[in-house]
């Protein structure tokens, strides 16, 4: 858990810096994918999935 949390923080910081500096490309896409995989292995994954499901449900009701 400690390793996945530190990797999530590190990859999140790197991704944030890349987006802030507008350095978007293959490198930032790779960082974003790695960030997502690491984030999915943390305890935040169920909350994120629930939030995305709620957003999807509310958007489907609008259209």
N, C-alpha and C positions, 0 to 999 in steps of 0.2 A: 504494500500500500504506500509506503514512504517513497519508494522508487517511482511508482506511477504518478504520485502527486507532484514530486519534484520535476519529473519530465513534462507533466502537463503545464506546470508553471513556467518552465524554461521554454517550451515550444510556444506557449501562449504569448510570452514576452517577445520572442523572436518574430512571431507572426504579427504582433501588434506593431513592432518597429518596422517591419517590411511594409505593412499597409500604410503606416504613417509617412514613410519616405517614398511611397508610391513605387516601390521596387517590386512590382507584380510581374510574375513570370513563372517559369517552371520551378524555380526554387521556392517561391512562396506557396505554390500549389502543393509541393511536396511537404512543406512544413504544415500546411493546413490539414493534409491527409493524416500525417503523423499525429498532429494535435487531436484530431477527431478520434483516432484509434486509441490514443492514451486516455482521452477524456471518457471514452466509452467503458474503460475498465475501472473507473473510479465510482465512488458512491453517488456521484451526481447524475449518472446515466439515467436512472429511473425518473428523476425529476425533469430532466431535459426531454426524455421521450414523452412524458405526460404533457409537458408544455407544448411540444410540437404537435401532438395529437389534438389538443384543445384548439390550437391555432388552425389546424387543418379542418377540424369540424366547424369552427365558426366561419371560415372562408367558404366552405362548401354550402353553408346555409345562405350566404349573401348572394351567391350566383345562382 
